[in-house]
């Protein structure tokens, strides 16, 4: 009798554990995470874009069906981008991602931001199931030579028929090797020489000897002019 009671209790406990496990599995599928991996190769070296600010914005909601399908519903603020998400190819999604990035930046619709660590990663957690746009919002000064393409990421993602709720965003990064444009130099204007210009130049260069000479020459010229004026007056008076 006691053994039968024990078996009944064990069976109830096992059933309860199974029910709790199934509920926990459903709850776990309501959210996920996106890990941004901002790295690239250049000159046979791996470059990590650390210190960059990345943003994610949810574009559509996702509902996982019991039969294994996913239904996407575009959010109202992005209704103008309404589309059949599961029918788009890679090229079409890339074009749509660029359009969405422009629209989000113009209307300040970014929802979450993170700064990449030294290994170029940034983790966005507790994200509801859906489609997200991942894009670089601000580049660190050392990384401004690199361009980063935005990407549309789905939570969950699929891999060999399995749903993945911890998703990686491996972004396309390019190096833009553009030479720095120097401002054009103004053409040099040839300055006139001699006379007053020499005097002005001497003032600029601090040559006091030339200045004193010009002053003495001016005084002498003024003295000569005064003598000539005085002689002219005497001649007129004698004629009278």
C-alpha positions as CSV (number, residue, x, y, z in Angstrom):
1,X,0.0,0.0,0.0
2,X,2.8,2.4,1.0
3,X,4.7,1.5,-2.2
4,X,1.7,2.3,-4.3
5,X,1.3,5.7,-2.6
6,X,5.0,6.4,-3.2
7,X,4.7,5.5,-6.9
8,X,1.7,7.8,-7.1
9,X,3.6,10.7,-5.5
10,X,6.6,10.1,-7.7
11,X,4.4,10.1,-10.8
12,X,2.7,13.3,-9.8
13,X,6.0,15.0,-9.2
14,X,7.4,13.8,-12.5
15,X,4.2,15.1,-14.3
16,X,4.6,18.5,-12.5
17,X,8.2,18.8,-13.5
18,X,7.3,18.0,-17.2
19,X,4.6,20.6,-17.2
20,X,6.9,23.2,-15.6
21,X,9.6,22.4,-18.1
22,X,7.2,22.9,-21.0
23,X,6.0,26.2,-19.7
24,X,9.5,27.4,-19.1
25,X,10.4,26.5,-22.7
26,X,7.5,28.6,-23.9
27,X,8.4,31.5,-21.7
28,X,12.1,31.3,-22.9
29,X,11.0,31.7,-26.5
30,X,9.3,35.0,-25.8
31,X,12.7,36.9,-25.8
32,X,16.2,36.6,-26.9
33,X,19.4,38.6,-27.5
34,X,21.6,40.0,-30.3
35,X,25.4,40.1,-30.1
36,X,27.0,42.6,-32.4
37,X,30.4,41.5,-33.8
38,X,32.1,44.5,-35.3
39,X,35.4,43.2,-36.7
40,X,37.1,42.9,-40.0
41,X,40.4,42.0,-41.6
42,X,42.9,44.5,-43.0
43,X,46.5,43.9,-44.1
44,X,46.2,40.3,-42.8
45,X,45.2,41.6,-39.3
46,X,41.9,41.4,-37.5
47,X,40.6,44.8,-36.7
48,X,38.1,45.2,-33.8
49,X,35.9,48.3,-33.9
50,X,35.9,49.1,-30.2
51,X,34.3,52.2,-28.8
52,X,31.7,52.4,-31.6
53,X,28.0,53.0,-30.6
54,X,25.5,50.6,-32.2
55,X,21.7,50.8,-32.0
56,X,18.9,48.3,-32.5
57,X,15.3,49.1,-33.3
58,X,12.5,46.6,-33.5
59,X,10.8,46.8,-36.9
60,X,8.3,43.9,-36.7
61,X,6.9,41.5,-34.1
62,X,7.3,37.7,-34.5
63,X,5.0,34.9,-33.3
64,X,6.3,31.3,-33.4
65,X,3.5,28.9,-34.3
66,X,3.1,25.4,-32.9
67,X,3.6,24.0,-36.4
68,X,7.0,25.5,-36.6
69,X,6.2,28.6,-38.7
70,X,6.8,32.2,-37.8
71,X,4.4,35.1,-38.5
72,X,5.8,38.6,-38.7
73,X,3.8,41.7,-38.2
74,X,5.3,45.1,-39.1
75,X,5.0,47.7,-36.3
76,X,2.8,50.7,-36.9
77,X,5.5,53.3,-37.0
78,X,7.2,51.3,-39.8
79,X,4.0,50.5,-41.7
80,X,5.3,52.2,-44.8
81,X,7.9,49.4,-45.0
82,X,5.2,46.7,-44.8
83,X,6.5,43.6,-46.7
84,X,6.5,39.8,-46.7
85,X,9.5,39.4,-44.5
86,X,10.1,35.7,-45.1
87,X,9.9,36.1,-48.9
88,X,12.7,38.7,-49.2
89,X,16.1,37.6,-50.5
90,X,19.5,38.9,-49.1
91,X,19.8,41.7,-51.7
92,X,16.3,43.0,-51.0
93,X,16.8,42.9,-47.3
94,X,20.1,44.8,-47.6
95,X,18.3,47.5,-49.6
96,X,15.5,47.7,-47.1
97,X,18.0,47.9,-44.2
98,X,19.6,51.0,-45.7
99,X,16.2,52.6,-46.2
100,X,15.2,51.9,-42.6
101,X,18.5,53.2,-41.2
102,X,17.9,56.5,-43.0
103,X,14.3,56.7,-41.7
104,X,15.3,55.9,-38.1
105,X,18.1,58.4,-38.0
106,X,15.9,61.2,-39.5
107,X,13.1,60.5,-37.0
108,X,15.3,59.5,-33.9
109,X,13.6,56.1,-33.6
110,X,16.5,54.1,-32.2
111,X,15.5,52.1,-29.1
112,X,18.6,50.6,-27.6
113,X,22.2,51.5,-27.8
114,X,25.5,49.9,-26.7
115,X,29.2,50.7,-27.1
116,X,31.4,48.0,-28.4
117,X,34.0,46.5,-26.1
118,X,37.7,46.0,-26.9
119,X,36.8,42.8,-28.9
120,X,34.3,44.7,-31.0
121,X,31.2,43.1,-29.4
122,X,28.1,44.6,-27.9
123,X,25.3,42.6,-26.3
124,X,21.6,43.5,-26.5
125,X,19.6,41.4,-24.1
126,X,15.9,40.8,-23.2
127,X,14.7,41.6,-26.7
128,X,11.2,40.5,-27.6
129,X,10.8,38.1,-30.6
130,X,10.8,40.0,-33.8
131,X,12.8,41.6,-36.6
132,X,15.4,44.2,-35.6
133,X,17.5,46.7,-37.5
134,X,21.1,46.8,-36.2
135,X,23.2,49.7,-37.3
136,X,26.2,51.8,-36.2
137,X,25.0,55.1,-34.7
138,X,28.4,56.7,-34.0
139,X,32.0,55.7,-34.9
140,X,34.9,56.2,-32.6
141,X,37.6,58.6,-33.9
142,X,39.9,55.7,-34.7
143,X,37.3,53.8,-36.7
144,X,36.0,56.6,-38.9
145,X,37.8,55.1,-41.9
146,X,35.5,52.0,-41.7
147,X,32.0,51.8,-43.1
148,X,29.4,49.5,-41.5
149,X,26.3,48.3,-43.4
150,X,23.1,48.0,-41.4
151,X,21.5,44.5,-41.0
152,X,18.1,43.1,-40.4
153,X,18.2,40.4,-37.7
154,X,15.4,38.0,-36.7
155,X,14.7,36.7,-33.2
156,X,14.5,33.8,-33.4
157,X,16.8,32.8,-36.2
158,X,16.8,29.4,-37.8
159,X,19.6,26.9,-38.2
160,X,18.9,23.4,-39.6
161,X,15.3,23.6,-38.5
162,X,16.2,24.7,-35.0
163,X,15.2,28.1,-33.5
164,X,18.0,30.2,-32.1
165,X,17.1,33.0,-29.7
166,X,20.7,34.1,-29.0
167,X,21.6,35.6,-32.3
168,X,24.8,37.0,-33.6
169,X,24.9,40.0,-35.9
170,X,28.0,39.6,-38.1
171,X,28.0,43.0,-39.8
172,X,29.6,43.8,-43.2
173,X,32.5,46.2,-42.6
174,X,34.7,47.9,-45.3
175,X,37.7,50.1,-45.2
176,X,37.4,53.3,-47.1
177,X,40.9,54.4,-48.0
178,X,40.3,58.0,-49.0
179,X,43.2,60.5,-49.0
180,X,42.8,63.5,-46.8
181,X,42.0,66.5,-49.0
182,X,44.2,69.5,-48.2
183,X,42.8,73.0,-48.4
184,X,44.1,74.8,-51.5
185,X,46.9,77.3,-50.8
186,X,46.4,80.9,-51.7
187,X,48.6,82.2,-54.4
188,X,51.4,84.4,-53.3
189,X,51.1,88.0,-54.3
190,X,54.3,89.8,-55.3
191,X,54.7,92.9,-53.2
192,X,56.0,96.1,-54.7
193,X,59.4,97.3,-53.6
194,X,61.2,100.6,-53.0
195,X,60.2,103.8,-51.4
196,X,57.4,103.6,-48.9
197,X,57.2,99.8,-49.2
198,X,60.7,99.4,-48.0
199,X,59.8,101.6,-45.0
200,X,56.8,99.5,-44.2
201,X,58.8,96.3,-44.5
202,X,61.4,97.7,-42.2
203,X,58.7,98.5,-39.6
204,X,57.5,94.9,-39.8
205,X,61.0,93.4,-39.5
206,X,62.1,95.8,-36.7
207,X,65.0,97.4,-38.6
208,X,65.2,100.7,-36.6
209,X,68.3,102.0,-38.7
210,X,66.2,102.3,-41.8
211,X,63.4,104.1,-40.0
212,X,65.7,106.7,-38.4
213,X,67.3,107.3,-41.8
214,X,63.9,108.0,-43.4
215,X,62.9,110.3,-40.6
216,X,66.1,112.4,-41.0
217,X,65.6,112.5,-44.7
218,X,62.0,113.8,-44.2
219,X,63.2,116.5,-41.8
220,X,65.9,117.6,-44.3
221,X,63.3,117.7,-47.1
222,X,61.0,119.8,-44.9
223,X,63.9,122.2,-44.0
224,X,64.7,122.7,-47.7
225,X,61.1,123.4,-48.6
226,X,60.9,126.0,-45.8
227,X,64.1,127.7,-47.1
228,X,62.7,127.8,-50.7
229,X,59.4,129.3,-49.5
230,X,61.3,132.0,-47.6
231,X,63.5,132.9,-50.5
232,X,60.5,133.2,-52.8
233,X,58.9,135.6,-50.4
234,X,62.1,137.7,-50.2
235,X,62.3,137.9,-54.0
236,X,58.7,139.1,-54.3
237,X,59.3,141.8,-51.7
238,X,62.4,143.1,-53.5
239,X,60.5,143.3,-56.8
240,X,57.9,145.5,-55.1
